[in-house]
Amino acid sequence: MTTVHVASEPGAQFLAPNQIVPLLIGATVDEVERELVLQTLARCDGNRTRAARVLGLSVRTLRNKIRIYAASGIEVPAYQD
């Protein structure tokens, strides 16, 4: 079975296509993007600079997305030492 690499960080998890598709079906692009941002932040222990690099975003763009999520009442992973 083919696997898909879901992050470019060392030790990243691999998901089989049948694990990715249920996340995508019925979800809007905004929902998929939000989930990707939040999961990447969690895997980067809340480190916004590292998460932005993994996602291919500027830190400012990531910070703006986080601000929108927080204003909507969505819990955003905090930085952990």
Secondary structure, DSSP 8 states (H G I E B T S, - for coil): ---EE--SSTT--EE-HHHHHHHHTT--HHHHHHHHHHHHHHHTTT-HHHHHHHHT--HHHHHHHHHHHHHTT--------
